[in-house]
Amino acid sequence: PLFLNQLQKDLEEVKELLTKATRKRLRDVLMTEKHKLELEIKNQPPPKPKDMAEEEKSSLGGYTVKINNYGWDQSDKFIKIYISLNGVQKLPAENVQVNFTERSFDLLVKNLNGKNYTMTFNNLLKPISVEGSSRKIKTDTVLVMCRKKREEKWECLTQVEKESKEKEKAAYDTSDPSEGLMNLLKKMYAEGDDEMKRTINKAWVESREKQSKGDMPMDI
């Protein structure tokens, strides 16, 4: 823009001189210079408006946000994942892309309020049909429709969720009731605040003391 300003100033001066020049030879030189300057100005790249430059930046790079919040539901044929995104219905349809594989999908929403949004689901609990899966854009929501390969109920969305549920269940489902209680206490201790930890510690010490007194002399 600085260089363009200089050229425009030169052109104004040449035009000013042209109004004052009376000699034909001088006028010809000035006219040639005027044409040269006009051509040079015309060939300068136009300055980008700020918001256009910003928009281009955000659609290419921009700030990418990972989506963690979603809701889900299922029918006999589909797993439905609901993702809330304000104003998503105003975007061009090609800005909302979902890539499906048999056990995963990736969602990319480009340039929504100057940001890109992504969400990845790997290790889906059961296989889905890539051809039968799709996405729908609703008001402030993207709905991802994963077509189930087999019409059966899914107890959760991913393999990881299933494994963590099974581990948790196993912790309480031991044949020895005292072991189940121990695991529960450990979990409460790990997740509890200081007060909870103090209470569990106290109960633990008292229970050990009772055991020692009842079964055998304390060996310290």
URHUTA-V146893 format. One record per backbone hydrogen bond with DSSP energy under -0.5 kcal/mol. CO is the residue of the C=O (numbers start at 1). NH is the residue of the N-H. If there is no record, write none. Layout:
co = {CO,CO}
nh = {NH,NH}
This chain:
co = {1,2,3,4,5,6,7,8,9,10,11,12,13,14,15,16,17,17,23,24,25,26,27,28,29,30,31,32,33,34,35,36,37,38,39,41,49,50,51,52,53,54,55,56,57,62,63,65,65,71,73,77,78,78,79,79,80,80,81,81,82,83,85,87,88,92,93,95,95,97,98,99,101,102,103,104,105,106,107,108,108,109,111,112,114,115,116,117,118,119,120,121,123,127,128,129,129,130,134,136,136,138,140,141,142,142,143,143,144,144,145,145,146,146,147,150,157,158,159,160,161,162,163,164,165,166,167,168,169,169,175,176,176,177,178,179,180,181,182,183,184,185,186,187,188,193,194,195,196,197,198,199,200,201,202,203,204,205,206,207,208,209,210,211,211,212,218}
nh = {5,6,7,8,9,10,11,12,13,14,15,16,17,18,19,20,20,21,27,28,29,30,31,32,33,34,35,36,37,38,39,40,41,42,43,44,53,54,55,56,57,58,59,60,61,64,116,67,118,82,80,148,75,80,81,146,73,82,83,144,71,142,88,90,91,95,96,97,110,108,100,106,104,128,124,101,121,99,119,97,110,117,113,115,63,112,65,109,67,107,122,105,159,149,130,133,147,133,145,138,143,141,85,138,83,144,136,145,81,146,134,147,79,148,129,152,125,162,163,164,165,166,167,168,169,170,171,172,172,173,177,179,180,181,182,183,184,185,186,187,188,189,190,191,192,197,198,199,200,201,202,203,204,205,206,207,208,209,210,211,212,213,214,215,216,216,220}
